[in-house]
Amino acid sequence: MRYIPAISRLIDEFSKLPGIGRKTAQRLAFYVVDASPDDAVGFAEAILDAKRKVHYCERCFNLTEETLCDICNDVKRDPRVMCVVESPRDLLAIENTKEFNGTYHVLHGAISPMEGIGPNEIKIRELILRLQNDQTSELIIATNPSIEGEATAMYISKLLKGTDIKVSRLAHGIPVGGDLEYADEVTLARALEGRRIL
């Protein structure tokens, strides 16, 4: 079935969003068409408002509407411990644990030669410059447990060899509530490497 041009364009635009297939894009498009004019305008204005106002924090590259994000502006944070993450979503995941009180650095990606992403395409240079000027004594690398995340972690740790900065990596292993029989070999190996004394 062919849709009228306006709906077809809306479906195409929704289809560009990550995780949105054609069927979901169609449902979203029809939801917007059926919404009240006020709701549709509010939705469109929210998108434009976010696009106009949100940018990277000048220090850590988190998303913010100000020059510095709330975390960088928080004087209660421990400036000696920095956590490196791939994306602002990863930062939020760690913040939601309420267990970390240091600072962050958002790379906005991971090294992936297959996709043409090298160290210069993500915020590694900015991280190194920051570490030269900040009072960081420990760097926690919290990149994803993927080939790209591992490559990025190794690259950063090699850059910091010979410095006084202690470099650590988040432990990876069996999730709480998971069964050993369903874990793959790499996950089990990581869980054994990251074991701790009880």
Helices and strands as residue ranges (DSSP letters): H 5-15, H 22-34, H 37-53, E 55-56, E 63-64, H 70-73, E 78-85, H 88-97, E 102-106, G 113-115, G 119-121, H 124-133, E 138-141, H 147-159, E 166-169, G 180-182, H 185-193
